[in-house]
Amino acid sequence: MRYRRKRRPTNVLSFDYAHDSEQRGDSIIDGEVILCPEVIRREAVEQGETYRQRLQFLLEHGLIHLLGLDHGTALEQQQWERQEQRLV
């Protein structure tokens, strides 16, 4: 409950260890992506996807967060969608 103030498990969490480009140095990504298989399985069924499809989407989602992007504003969402297209 402490992390993100949620009282339920989430599908993916990303922990960025290099919060700005100066800290990143030569590495592109420095962090962790934590996935919850139980939640992912449930979501896959609800959305008519296979477990593998949902897992891949959420892994990509977590990695985009580690690149320093978010999707809270319209501009951020546009940047996010461009990054998603690069991964496809």
PyMOL Python script that loads the backbone (N, CA, C, O; Angstrom):
from pymol import cmd

cmd.read_pdbstr("""\
ATOM      1  N   MET A   1       0.811  -1.189   0.000  1.00  0.00           N
ATOM      2  CA  MET A   1       0.000   0.000   0.000  1.00  0.00           C
ATOM      3  C   MET A   1       0.859   1.260   0.000  1.00  0.00           C
ATOM      4  O   MET A   1       0.393   2.316  -0.427  1.00  0.00           O
ATOM      5  N   ARG A   2       2.067   1.176   0.455  1.00  0.00           N
ATOM      6  CA  ARG A   2       2.878   2.380   0.531  1.00  0.00           C
ATOM      7  C   ARG A   2       3.298   2.896  -0.835  1.00  0.00           C
ATOM      8  O   ARG A   2       3.341   4.105  -1.060  1.00  0.00           O
ATOM      9  N   TYR A   3       3.607   1.985  -1.744  1.00  0.00           N
ATOM     10  CA  TYR A   3       4.077   2.423  -3.041  1.00  0.00           C
ATOM     11  C   TYR A   3       2.890   2.781  -3.925  1.00  0.00           C
ATOM     12  O   TYR A   3       2.007   1.950  -4.136  1.00  0.00           O
ATOM     13  N   ARG A   4       2.857   3.969  -4.430  1.00  0.00           N
ATOM     14  CA  ARG A   4       1.818   4.507  -5.306  1.00  0.00           C
ATOM     15  C   ARG A   4       0.468   4.646  -4.617  1.00  0.00           C
ATOM     16  O   ARG A   4      -0.523   4.941  -5.285  1.00  0.00           O
ATOM     17  N   ARG A   5       0.394   4.448  -3.333  1.00  0.00           N
ATOM     18  CA  ARG A   5      -0.839   4.612  -2.553  1.00  0.00           C
ATOM     19  C   ARG A   5      -2.001   3.783  -3.101  1.00  0.00           C
ATOM     20  O   ARG A   5      -3.142   4.244  -3.127  1.00  0.00           O
ATOM     21  N   LYS A   6      -1.709   2.580  -3.531  1.00  0.00           N
ATOM     22  CA  LYS A   6      -2.727   1.670  -4.063  1.00  0.00           C
ATOM     23  C   LYS A   6      -2.903   0.508  -3.085  1.00  0.00           C
ATOM     24  O   LYS A   6      -1.938   0.052  -2.472  1.00  0.00           O
ATOM     25  N   ARG A   7      -4.122   0.040  -2.948  1.00  0.00           N
ATOM     26  CA  ARG A   7      -4.420  -1.076  -2.053  1.00  0.00           C
ATOM     27  C   ARG A   7      -4.609  -2.379  -2.815  1.00  0.00           C
ATOM     28  O   ARG A   7      -5.241  -3.307  -2.309  1.00  0.00           O
ATOM     29  N   ARG A   8      -4.072  -2.456  -4.014  1.00  0.00           N
ATOM     30  CA  ARG A   8      -4.201  -3.664  -4.810  1.00  0.00           C
ATOM     31  C   ARG A   8      -2.901  -3.890  -5.577  1.00  0.00           C
ATOM     32  O   ARG A   8      -2.144  -2.950  -5.817  1.00  0.00           O
ATOM     33  N   PRO A   9      -2.650  -5.126  -5.954  1.00  0.00           N
ATOM     34  CA  PRO A   9      -1.435  -5.379  -6.737  1.00  0.00           C
ATOM     35  C   PRO A   9      -1.564  -4.759  -8.121  1.00  0.00           C
ATOM     36  O   PRO A   9      -2.662  -4.625  -8.660  1.00  0.00           O
ATOM     37  N   THR A  10      -0.433  -4.389  -8.678  1.00  0.00           N
ATOM     38  CA  THR A  10      -0.416  -3.799 -10.015  1.00  0.00           C
ATOM     39  C   THR A  10       0.264  -4.759 -10.985  1.00  0.00           C
ATOM     40  O   THR A  10       0.905  -5.723 -10.567  1.00  0.00           O
ATOM     41  N   ASN A  11       0.122  -4.496 -12.261  1.00  0.00           N
ATOM     42  CA  ASN A  11       0.687  -5.386 -13.271  1.00  0.00           C
ATOM     43  C   ASN A  11       2.186  -5.175 -13.465  1.00  0.00           C
ATOM     44  O   ASN A  11       2.921  -6.142 -13.665  1.00  0.00           O
ATOM     45  N   VAL A  12       2.651  -3.923 -13.408  1.00  0.00           N
ATOM     46  CA  VAL A  12       4.065  -3.636 -13.657  1.00  0.00           C
ATOM     47  C   VAL A  12       4.500  -2.413 -12.844  1.00  0.00           C
ATOM     48  O   VAL A  12       3.747  -1.454 -12.676  1.00  0.00           O
ATOM     49  N   LEU A  13       5.716  -2.478 -12.354  1.00  0.00           N
ATOM     50  CA  LEU A  13       6.350  -1.341 -11.688  1.00  0.00           C
ATOM     51  C   LEU A  13       7.726  -1.152 -12.312  1.00  0.00           C
ATOM     52  O   LEU A  13       8.418  -2.121 -12.621  1.00  0.00           O
ATOM     53  N   SER A  14       8.111   0.096 -12.490  1.00  0.00           N
ATOM     54  CA  SER A  14       9.443   0.416 -13.013  1.00  0.00           C
ATOM     55  C   SER A  14      10.174   1.264 -11.985  1.00  0.00           C
ATOM     56  O   SER A  14       9.616   2.213 -11.434  1.00  0.00           O
ATOM     57  N   PHE A  15      11.425   0.911 -11.735  1.00  0.00           N
ATOM     58  CA  PHE A  15      12.256   1.657 -10.795  1.00  0.00           C
ATOM     59  C   PHE A  15      13.472   2.169 -11.555  1.00  0.00           C
ATOM     60  O   PHE A  15      14.369   1.405 -11.912  1.00  0.00           O
ATOM     61  N   ASP A  16      13.484   3.462 -11.792  1.00  0.00           N
ATOM     62  CA  ASP A  16      14.553   4.115 -12.558  1.00  0.00           C
ATOM     63  C   ASP A  16      15.671   4.508 -11.607  1.00  0.00           C
ATOM     64  O   ASP A  16      15.458   5.296 -10.686  1.00  0.00           O
ATOM     65  N   TYR A  17      16.871   3.959 -11.827  1.00  0.00           N
ATOM     66  CA  TYR A  17      18.005   4.272 -10.962  1.00  0.00           C
ATOM     67  C   TYR A  17      18.835   5.442 -11.483  1.00  0.00           C
ATOM     68  O   TYR A  17      19.706   5.938 -10.768  1.00  0.00           O
ATOM     69  N   ALA A  18      18.587   5.889 -12.699  1.00  0.00           N
ATOM     70  CA  ALA A  18      19.295   7.031 -13.282  1.00  0.00           C
ATOM     71  C   ALA A  18      18.238   8.031 -13.726  1.00  0.00           C
ATOM     72  O   ALA A  18      17.739   7.957 -14.849  1.00  0.00           O
ATOM     73  N   HIS A  19      17.900   8.956 -12.857  1.00  0.00           N
ATOM     74  CA  HIS A  19      16.762   9.832 -13.075  1.00  0.00           C
ATOM     75  C   HIS A  19      16.985  10.933 -14.107  1.00  0.00           C
ATOM     76  O   HIS A  19      16.016  11.533 -14.572  1.00  0.00           O
ATOM     77  N   ASP A  20      18.203  11.208 -14.470  1.00  0.00           N
ATOM     78  CA  ASP A  20      18.427  12.215 -15.505  1.00  0.00           C
ATOM     79  C   ASP A  20      19.571  11.771 -16.410  1.00  0.00           C
ATOM     80  O   ASP A  20      20.299  10.830 -16.092  1.00  0.00           O
ATOM     81  N   SER A  21      19.719  12.454 -17.531  1.00  0.00           N
ATOM     82  CA  SER A  21      20.693  12.021 -18.537  1.00  0.00           C
ATOM     83  C   SER A  21      22.124  12.092 -18.034  1.00  0.00           C
ATOM     84  O   SER A  21      22.963  11.313 -18.486  1.00  0.00           O
ATOM     85  N   GLU A  22      22.432  13.002 -17.111  1.00  0.00           N
ATOM     86  CA  GLU A  22      23.795  13.082 -16.577  1.00  0.00           C
ATOM     87  C   GLU A  22      24.143  11.828 -15.789  1.00  0.00           C
ATOM     88  O   GLU A  22      25.270  11.340 -15.870  1.00  0.00           O
ATOM     89  N   GLN A  23      23.205  11.309 -15.041  1.00  0.00           N
ATOM     90  CA  GLN A  23      23.455  10.099 -14.269  1.00  0.00           C
ATOM     91  C   GLN A  23      23.519   8.872 -15.167  1.00  0.00           C
ATOM     92  O   GLN A  23      24.186   7.895 -14.829  1.00  0.00           O
ATOM     93  N   ARG A  24      22.842   8.908 -16.297  1.00  0.00           N
ATOM     94  CA  ARG A  24      22.778   7.741 -17.165  1.00  0.00           C
ATOM     95  C   ARG A  24      24.137   7.394 -17.767  1.00  0.00           C
ATOM     96  O   ARG A  24      24.430   6.219 -17.990  1.00  0.00           O
ATOM     97  N   GLY A  25      24.958   8.386 -18.029  1.00  0.00           N
ATOM     98  CA  GLY A  25      26.261   8.120 -18.637  1.00  0.00           C
ATOM     99  C   GLY A  25      26.080   7.439 -19.979  1.00  0.00           C
ATOM    100  O   GLY A  25      25.289   7.894 -20.805  1.00  0.00           O
ATOM    101  N   ASP A  26      26.806   6.352 -20.206  1.00  0.00           N
ATOM    102  CA  ASP A  26      26.719   5.627 -21.473  1.00  0.00           C
ATOM    103  C   ASP A  26      25.563   4.639 -21.515  1.00  0.00           C
ATOM    104  O   ASP A  26      25.193   4.167 -22.590  1.00  0.00           O
ATOM    105  N   SER A  27      24.991   4.321 -20.365  1.00  0.00           N
ATOM    106  CA  SER A  27      23.910   3.335 -20.365  1.00  0.00           C
ATOM    107  C   SER A  27      22.595   3.982 -20.775  1.00  0.00           C
ATOM    108  O   SER A  27      22.313   5.126 -20.420  1.00  0.00           O
ATOM    109  N   ILE A  28      21.811   3.248 -21.512  1.00  0.00           N
ATOM    110  CA  ILE A  28      20.508   3.740 -21.944  1.00  0.00           C
ATOM    111  C   ILE A  28      19.483   3.531 -20.835  1.00  0.00           C
ATOM    112  O   ILE A  28      18.670   4.412 -20.556  1.00  0.00           O
ATOM    113  N   ILE A  29      19.526   2.373 -20.214  1.00  0.00           N
ATOM    114  CA  ILE A  29      18.555   2.033 -19.172  1.00  0.00           C
ATOM    115  C   ILE A  29      19.311   1.582 -17.930  1.00  0.00           C
ATOM    116  O   ILE A  29      20.226   0.761 -18.003  1.00  0.00           O
ATOM    117  N   ASP A  30      18.912   2.135 -16.792  1.00  0.00           N
ATOM    118  CA  ASP A  30      19.489   1.728 -15.518  1.00  0.00           C
ATOM    119  C   ASP A  30      18.340   1.633 -14.524  1.00  0.00           C
ATOM    120  O   ASP A  30      17.944   2.633 -13.926  1.00  0.00           O
ATOM    121  N   GLY A  31      17.812   0.438 -14.352  1.00  0.00           N
ATOM    122  CA  GLY A  31      16.689   0.269 -13.447  1.00  0.00           C
ATOM    123  C   GLY A  31      16.145  -1.139 -13.488  1.00  0.00           C
ATOM    124  O   GLY A  31      16.775  -2.053 -14.021  1.00  0.00           O
ATOM    125  N   GLU A  32      14.967  -1.299 -12.917  1.00  0.00           N
ATOM    126  CA  GLU A  32      14.307  -2.601 -12.846  1.00  0.00           C
ATOM    127  C   GLU A  32      12.868  -2.477 -13.296  1.00  0.00           C
ATOM    128  O   GLU A  32      12.222  -1.446 -13.107  1.00  0.00           O
ATOM    129  N   VAL A  33      12.381  -3.551 -13.896  1.00  0.00           N
ATOM    130  CA  VAL A  33      10.967  -3.684 -14.222  1.00  0.00           C
ATOM    131  C   VAL A  33      10.475  -4.909 -13.453  1.00  0.00           C
ATOM    132  O   VAL A  33      11.004  -6.009 -13.615  1.00  0.00           O
ATOM    133  N   ILE A  34       9.467  -4.711 -12.625  1.00  0.00           N
ATOM    134  CA  ILE A  34       8.890  -5.788 -11.831  1.00  0.00           C
ATOM    135  C   ILE A  34       7.506  -6.093 -12.398  1.00  0.00           C
ATOM    136  O   ILE A  34       6.666  -5.201 -12.519  1.00  0.00           O
ATOM    137  N   LEU A  35       7.275  -7.352 -12.743  1.00  0.00           N
ATOM    138  CA  LEU A  35       6.011  -7.782 -13.325  1.00  0.00           C
ATOM    139  C   LEU A  35       5.289  -8.734 -12.378  1.00  0.00           C
ATOM    140  O   LEU A  35       5.931  -9.533 -11.695  1.00  0.00           O
ATOM    141  N   CYS A  36       3.964  -8.657 -12.330  1.00  0.00           N
ATOM    142  CA  CYS A  36       3.156  -9.527 -11.472  1.00  0.00           C
ATOM    143  C   CYS A  36       2.377 -10.515 -12.349  1.00  0.00           C
ATOM    144  O   CYS A  36       1.353 -10.147 -12.924  1.00  0.00           O
ATOM    145  N   PRO A  37       2.845 -11.755 -12.456  1.00  0.00           N
ATOM    146  CA  PRO A  37       2.201 -12.736 -13.334  1.00  0.00           C
ATOM    147  C   PRO A  37       0.714 -12.948 -13.043  1.00  0.00           C
ATOM    148  O   PRO A  37      -0.077 -13.096 -13.975  1.00  0.00           O
ATOM    149  N   GLU A  38       0.327 -12.966 -11.789  1.00  0.00           N
ATOM    150  CA  GLU A  38      -1.075 -13.187 -11.436  1.00  0.00           C
ATOM    151  C   GLU A  38      -1.975 -12.097 -12.029  1.00  0.00           C
ATOM    152  O   GLU A  38      -3.014 -12.399 -12.617  1.00  0.00           O
ATOM    153  N   VAL A  39      -1.582 -10.861 -11.878  1.00  0.00           N
ATOM    154  CA  VAL A  39      -2.367  -9.741 -12.416  1.00  0.00           C
ATOM    155  C   VAL A  39      -2.338  -9.776 -13.941  1.00  0.00           C
ATOM    156  O   VAL A  39      -3.359  -9.538 -14.586  1.00  0.00           O
ATOM    157  N   ILE A  40      -1.192 -10.067 -14.512  1.00  0.00           N
ATOM    158  CA  ILE A  40      -1.057 -10.101 -15.967  1.00  0.00           C
ATOM    159  C   ILE A  40      -1.942 -11.190 -16.566  1.00  0.00           C
ATOM    160  O   ILE A  40      -2.572 -10.969 -17.600  1.00  0.00           O
ATOM    161  N   ARG A  41      -1.998 -12.351 -15.940  1.00  0.00           N
ATOM    162  CA  ARG A  41      -2.876 -13.432 -16.433  1.00  0.00           C
ATOM    163  C   ARG A  41      -4.330 -12.995 -16.417  1.00  0.00           C
ATOM    164  O   ARG A  41      -5.061 -13.207 -17.385  1.00  0.00           O
ATOM    165  N   ARG A  42      -4.745 -12.388 -15.321  1.00  0.00           N
ATOM    166  CA  ARG A  42      -6.134 -11.928 -15.201  1.00  0.00           C
ATOM    167  C   ARG A  42      -6.447 -10.890 -16.272  1.00  0.00           C
ATOM    168  O   ARG A  42      -7.486 -10.969 -16.927  1.00  0.00           O
ATOM    169  N   GLU A  43      -5.560  -9.924 -16.451  1.00  0.00           N
ATOM    170  CA  GLU A  43      -5.773  -8.881 -17.455  1.00  0.00           C
ATOM    171  C   GLU A  43      -5.819  -9.454 -18.874  1.00  0.00           C
ATOM    172  O   GLU A  43      -6.617  -9.012 -19.699  1.00  0.00           O
ATOM    173  N   ALA A  44      -4.969 -10.430 -19.151  1.00  0.00           N
ATOM    174  CA  ALA A  44      -4.947 -11.046 -20.486  1.00  0.00           C
ATOM    175  C   ALA A  44      -6.308 -11.660 -20.799  1.00  0.00           C
ATOM    176  O   ALA A  44      -6.832 -11.482 -21.899  1.00  0.00           O
ATOM    177  N   VAL A  45      -6.871 -12.371 -19.853  1.00  0.00           N
ATOM    178  CA  VAL A  45      -8.190 -12.975 -20.043  1.00  0.00           C
ATOM    179  C   VAL A  45      -9.241 -11.892 -20.253  1.00  0.00           C
ATOM    180  O   VAL A  45     -10.059 -11.981 -21.169  1.00  0.00           O
ATOM    181  N   GLU A  46      -9.216 -10.870 -19.404  1.00  0.00           N
ATOM    182  CA  GLU A  46     -10.200  -9.778 -19.498  1.00  0.00           C
ATOM    183  C   GLU A  46     -10.127  -9.047 -20.836  1.00  0.00           C
ATOM    184  O   GLU A  46     -11.146  -8.577 -21.344  1.00  0.00           O
ATOM    185  N   GLN A  47      -8.924  -8.951 -21.410  1.00  0.00           N
ATOM    186  CA  GLN A  47      -8.728  -8.177 -22.636  1.00  0.00           C
ATOM    187  C   GLN A  47      -8.674  -9.050 -23.896  1.00  0.00           C
ATOM    188  O   GLN A  47      -8.440  -8.546 -24.995  1.00  0.00           O
ATOM    189  N   GLY A  48      -8.891 -10.348 -23.732  1.00  0.00           N
ATOM    190  CA  GLY A  48      -8.883 -11.242 -24.882  1.00  0.00           C
ATOM    191  C   GLY A  48      -7.521 -11.425 -25.521  1.00  0.00           C
ATOM    192  O   GLY A  48      -7.418 -11.649 -26.727  1.00  0.00           O
ATOM    193  N   GLU A  49      -6.475 -11.328 -24.711  1.00  0.00           N
ATOM    194  CA  GLU A  49      -5.104 -11.506 -25.187  1.00  0.00           C
ATOM    195  C   GLU A  49      -4.537 -12.788 -24.607  1.00  0.00           C
ATOM    196  O   GLU A  49      -5.075 -13.346 -23.651  1.00  0.00           O
ATOM    197  N   THR A  50      -3.439 -13.249 -25.201  1.00  0.00           N
ATOM    198  CA  THR A  50      -2.712 -14.344 -24.572  1.00  0.00           C
ATOM    199  C   THR A  50      -1.862 -13.765 -23.445  1.00  0.00           C
ATOM    200  O   THR A  50      -1.590 -12.565 -23.405  1.00  0.00           O
ATOM    201  N   TYR A  51      -1.453 -14.630 -22.543  1.00  0.00           N
ATOM    202  CA  TYR A  51      -0.569 -14.192 -21.462  1.00  0.00           C
ATOM    203  C   TYR A  51       0.701 -13.589 -22.047  1.00  0.00           C
ATOM    204  O   TYR A  51       1.176 -12.560 -21.567  1.00  0.00           O
ATOM    205  N   ARG A  52       1.244 -14.211 -23.064  1.00  0.00           N
ATOM    206  CA  ARG A  52       2.486 -13.735 -23.678  1.00  0.00           C
ATOM    207  C   ARG A  52       2.318 -12.335 -24.290  1.00  0.00           C
ATOM    208  O   ARG A  52       3.201 -11.488 -24.148  1.00  0.00           O
ATOM    209  N   GLN A  53       1.197 -12.093 -24.965  1.00  0.00           N
ATOM    210  CA  GLN A  53       0.946 -10.770 -25.552  1.00  0.00           C
ATOM    211  C   GLN A  53       0.898  -9.693 -24.466  1.00  0.00           C
ATOM    212  O   GLN A  53       1.506  -8.631 -24.599  1.00  0.00           O
ATOM    213  N   ARG A  54       0.170  -9.986 -23.395  1.00  0.00           N
ATOM    214  CA  ARG A  54       0.028  -9.005 -22.316  1.00  0.00           C
ATOM    215  C   ARG A  54       1.370  -8.785 -21.626  1.00  0.00           C
ATOM    216  O   ARG A  54       1.723  -7.649 -21.310  1.00  0.00           O
ATOM    217  N   LEU A  55       2.111  -9.846 -21.394  1.00  0.00           N
ATOM    218  CA  LEU A  55       3.428  -9.754 -20.766  1.00  0.00           C
ATOM    219  C   LEU A  55       4.365  -8.899 -21.611  1.00  0.00           C
ATOM    220  O   LEU A  55       5.068  -8.039 -21.080  1.00  0.00           O
ATOM    221  N   GLN A  56       4.381  -9.129 -22.912  1.00  0.00           N
ATOM    222  CA  GLN A  56       5.253  -8.349 -23.795  1.00  0.00           C
ATOM    223  C   GLN A  56       4.887  -6.875 -23.748  1.00  0.00           C
ATOM    224  O   GLN A  56       5.766  -6.021 -23.635  1.00  0.00           O
ATOM    225  N   PHE A  57       3.589  -6.565 -23.834  1.00  0.00           N
ATOM    226  CA  PHE A  57       3.154  -5.174 -23.790  1.00  0.00           C
ATOM    227  C   PHE A  57       3.611  -4.506 -22.497  1.00  0.00           C
ATOM    228  O   PHE A  57       4.120  -3.385 -22.528  1.00  0.00           O
ATOM    229  N   LEU A  58       3.435  -5.181 -21.360  1.00  0.00           N
ATOM    230  CA  LEU A  58       3.772  -4.573 -20.074  1.00  0.00           C
ATOM    231  C   LEU A  58       5.277  -4.462 -19.866  1.00  0.00           C
ATOM    232  O   LEU A  58       5.744  -3.524 -19.220  1.00  0.00           O
ATOM    233  N   LEU A  59       6.033  -5.401 -20.401  1.00  0.00           N
ATOM    234  CA  LEU A  59       7.489  -5.276 -20.331  1.00  0.00           C
ATOM    235  C   LEU A  59       7.940  -4.057 -21.124  1.00  0.00           C
ATOM    236  O   LEU A  59       8.777  -3.285 -20.656  1.00  0.00           O
ATOM    237  N   GLU A  60       7.390  -3.880 -22.322  1.00  0.00           N
ATOM    238  CA  GLU A  60       7.712  -2.692 -23.126  1.00  0.00           C
ATOM    239  C   GLU A  60       7.286  -1.417 -22.390  1.00  0.00           C
ATOM    240  O   GLU A  60       8.015  -0.426 -22.384  1.00  0.00           O
ATOM    241  N   HIS A  61       6.117  -1.448 -21.778  1.00  0.00           N
ATOM    242  CA  HIS A  61       5.609  -0.304 -21.026  1.00  0.00           C
ATOM    243  C   HIS A  61       6.595   0.076 -19.912  1.00  0.00           C
ATOM    244  O   HIS A  61       6.935   1.247 -19.742  1.00  0.00           O
ATOM    245  N   GLY A  62       7.040  -0.922 -19.167  1.00  0.00           N
ATOM    246  CA  GLY A  62       7.994  -0.669 -18.091  1.00  0.00           C
ATOM    247  C   GLY A  62       9.320  -0.135 -18.601  1.00  0.00           C
ATOM    248  O   GLY A  62       9.914   0.746 -17.979  1.00  0.00           O
ATOM    249  N   LEU A  63       9.794  -0.662 -19.732  1.00  0.00           N
ATOM    250  CA  LEU A  63      11.063  -0.191 -20.296  1.00  0.00           C
ATOM    251  C   LEU A  63      10.964   1.253 -20.772  1.00  0.00           C
ATOM    252  O   LEU A  63      11.918   2.018 -20.632  1.00  0.00           O
ATOM    253  N   ILE A  64       9.818   1.633 -21.332  1.00  0.00           N
ATOM    254  CA  ILE A  64       9.652   3.027 -21.759  1.00  0.00           C
ATOM    255  C   ILE A  64       9.729   3.954 -20.546  1.00  0.00           C
ATOM    256  O   ILE A  64      10.301   5.041 -20.629  1.00  0.00           O
ATOM    257  N   HIS A  65       9.161   3.531 -19.432  1.00  0.00           N
ATOM    258  CA  HIS A  65       9.295   4.337 -18.214  1.00  0.00           C
ATOM    259  C   HIS A  65      10.769   4.479 -17.824  1.00  0.00           C
ATOM    260  O   HIS A  65      11.189   5.546 -17.376  1.00  0.00           O
ATOM    261  N   LEU A  66      11.552   3.415 -17.991  1.00  0.00           N
ATOM    262  CA  LEU A  66      12.974   3.487 -17.643  1.00  0.00           C
ATOM    263  C   LEU A  66      13.756   4.396 -18.594  1.00  0.00           C
ATOM    264  O   LEU A  66      14.847   4.855 -18.257  1.00  0.00           O
ATOM    265  N   LEU A  67      13.208   4.651 -19.762  1.00  0.00           N
ATOM    266  CA  LEU A  67      13.832   5.609 -20.676  1.00  0.00           C
ATOM    267  C   LEU A  67      13.561   7.045 -20.242  1.00  0.00           C
ATOM    268  O   LEU A  67      14.077   7.991 -20.837  1.00  0.00           O
ATOM    269  N   GLY A  68      12.749   7.197 -19.202  1.00  0.00           N
ATOM    270  CA  GLY A  68      12.480   8.520 -18.652  1.00  0.00           C
ATOM    271  C   GLY A  68      11.174   9.142 -19.092  1.00  0.00           C
ATOM    272  O   GLY A  68      10.913  10.307 -18.793  1.00  0.00           O
ATOM    273  N   LEU A  69      10.351   8.390 -19.794  1.00  0.00           N
ATOM    274  CA  LEU A  69       9.077   8.931 -20.274  1.00  0.00           C
ATOM    275  C   LEU A  69       7.944   8.606 -19.317  1.00  0.00           C
ATOM    276  O   LEU A  69       7.997   7.629 -18.570  1.00  0.00           O
ATOM    277  N   ASP A  70       6.921   9.443 -19.356  1.00  0.00           N
ATOM    278  CA  ASP A  70       5.695   9.216 -18.608  1.00  0.00           C
ATOM    279  C   ASP A  70       4.545   9.476 -19.561  1.00  0.00           C
ATOM    280  O   ASP A  70       4.774   9.843 -20.713  1.00  0.00           O
ATOM    281  N   HIS A  71       3.314   9.296 -19.108  1.00  0.00           N
ATOM    282  CA  HIS A  71       2.163   9.469 -19.990  1.00  0.00           C
ATOM    283  C   HIS A  71       1.020  10.188 -19.287  1.00  0.00           C
ATOM    284  O   HIS A  71      -0.150   9.871 -19.501  1.00  0.00           O
ATOM    285  N   GLY A  72       1.368  11.161 -18.445  1.00  0.00           N
ATOM    286  CA  GLY A  72       0.368  11.882 -17.671  1.00  0.00           C
ATOM    287  C   GLY A  72      -0.264  13.063 -18.382  1.00  0.00           C
ATOM    288  O   GLY A  72      -1.400  13.430 -18.083  1.00  0.00           O
ATOM    289  N   THR A  73       0.457  13.665 -19.322  1.00  0.00           N
ATOM    290  CA  THR A  73      -0.086  14.824 -20.048  1.00  0.00           C
ATOM    291  C   THR A  73      -0.222  14.464 -21.529  1.00  0.00           C
ATOM    292  O   THR A  73       0.286  13.436 -21.976  1.00  0.00           O
ATOM    293  N   ALA A  74      -0.908  15.317 -22.278  1.00  0.00           N
ATOM    294  CA  ALA A  74      -1.089  15.070 -23.712  1.00  0.00           C
ATOM    295  C   ALA A  74       0.253  15.027 -24.440  1.00  0.00           C
ATOM    296  O   ALA A  74       0.462  14.162 -25.291  1.00  0.00           O
ATOM    297  N   LEU A  75       1.159  15.940 -24.122  1.00  0.00           N
ATOM    298  CA  LEU A  75       2.481  15.954 -24.753  1.00  0.00           C
ATOM    299  C   LEU A  75       3.258  14.690 -24.394  1.00  0.00           C
ATOM    300  O   LEU A  75       3.876  14.067 -25.257  1.00  0.00           O
ATOM    301  N   GLU A  76       3.223  14.320 -23.132  1.00  0.00           N
ATOM    302  CA  GLU A  76       3.899  13.086 -22.707  1.00  0.00           C
ATOM    303  C   GLU A  76       3.306  11.874 -23.422  1.00  0.00           C
ATOM    304  O   GLU A  76       4.035  10.964 -23.816  1.00  0.00           O
ATOM    305  N   GLN A  77       2.001  11.863 -23.586  1.00  0.00           N
ATOM    306  CA  GLN A  77       1.344  10.744 -24.276  1.00  0.00           C
ATOM    307  C   GLN A  77       1.806  10.650 -25.723  1.00  0.00           C
ATOM    308  O   GLN A  77       2.006   9.547 -26.231  1.00  0.00           O
ATOM    309  N   GLN A  78       1.979  11.787 -26.400  1.00  0.00           N
ATOM    310  CA  GLN A  78       2.476  11.780 -27.780  1.00  0.00           C
ATOM    311  C   GLN A  78       3.891  11.209 -27.848  1.00  0.00           C
ATOM    312  O   GLN A  78       4.190  10.392 -28.718  1.00  0.00           O
ATOM    313  N   GLN A  79       4.755  11.636 -26.939  1.00  0.00           N
ATOM    314  CA  GLN A  79       6.125  11.113 -26.892  1.00  0.00           C
ATOM    315  C   GLN A  79       6.103   9.614 -26.599  1.00  0.00           C
ATOM    316  O   GLN A  79       6.872   8.842 -27.171  1.00  0.00           O
ATOM    317  N   TRP A  80       5.215   9.226 -25.707  1.00  0.00           N
ATOM    318  CA  TRP A  80       5.075   7.820 -25.318  1.00  0.00           C
ATOM    319  C   TRP A  80       4.698   6.969 -26.533  1.00  0.00           C
ATOM    320  O   TRP A  80       5.294   5.920 -26.777  1.00  0.00           O
ATOM    321  N   GLU A  81       3.711   7.430 -27.281  1.00  0.00           N
ATOM    322  CA  GLU A  81       3.240   6.674 -28.442  1.00  0.00           C
ATOM    323  C   GLU A  81       4.318   6.553 -29.516  1.00  0.00           C
ATOM    324  O   GLU A  81       4.417   5.525 -30.186  1.00  0.00           O
ATOM    325  N   ARG A  82       5.130   7.606 -29.682  1.00  0.00           N
ATOM    326  CA  ARG A  82       6.248   7.504 -30.633  1.00  0.00           C
ATOM    327  C   ARG A  82       7.239   6.426 -30.186  1.00  0.00           C
ATOM    328  O   ARG A  82       7.738   5.656 -31.007  1.00  0.00           O
ATOM    329  N   GLN A  83       7.516   6.376 -28.901  1.00  0.00           N
ATOM    330  CA  GLN A  83       8.438   5.365 -28.381  1.00  0.00           C
ATOM    331  C   GLN A  83       7.851   3.962 -28.541  1.00  0.00           C
ATOM    332  O   GLN A  83       8.571   3.023 -28.881  1.00  0.00           O
ATOM    333  N   GLU A  84       6.549   3.817 -28.298  1.00  0.00           N
ATOM    334  CA  GLU A  84       5.897   2.508 -28.496  1.00  0.00           C
ATOM    335  C   GLU A  84       6.054   2.045 -29.933  1.00  0.00           C
ATOM    336  O   GLU A  84       6.329   0.870 -30.177  1.00  0.00           O
ATOM    337  N   GLN A  85       5.885   2.953 -30.890  1.00  0.00           N
ATOM    338  CA  GLN A  85       6.006   2.590 -32.298  1.00  0.00           C
ATOM    339  C   GLN A  85       7.417   2.118 -32.640  1.00  0.00           C
ATOM    340  O   GLN A  85       7.593   1.235 -33.480  1.00  0.00           O
ATOM    341  N   ARG A  86       8.403   2.696 -32.000  1.00  0.00           N
ATOM    342  CA  ARG A  86       9.791   2.245 -32.215  1.00  0.00           C
ATOM    343  C   ARG A  86       9.992   0.808 -31.767  1.00  0.00           C
ATOM    344  O   ARG A  86      10.782   0.072 -32.359  1.00  0.00           O
ATOM    345  N   LEU A  87       9.287   0.412 -30.735  1.00  0.00           N
ATOM    346  CA  LEU A  87       9.449  -0.942 -30.194  1.00  0.00           C
ATOM    347  C   LEU A  87       8.713  -2.007 -31.006  1.00  0.00           C
ATOM    348  O   LEU A  87       9.063  -3.186 -30.960  1.00  0.00           O
ATOM    349  N   VAL A  88       7.699  -1.584 -31.743  1.00  0.00           N
ATOM    350  CA  VAL A  88       6.863  -2.546 -32.471  1.00  0.00           C
ATOM    351  C   VAL A  88       7.571  -3.112 -33.658  1.00  0.00           C
ATOM    352  O   VAL A  88       7.008  -3.936 -34.378  1.00  0.00           O
TER     353      VAL A  88
END
""", "prot")
cmd.dss("prot")
cmd.show_as("cartoon", "prot")
cmd.util.cbc("prot")
cmd.orient("prot")
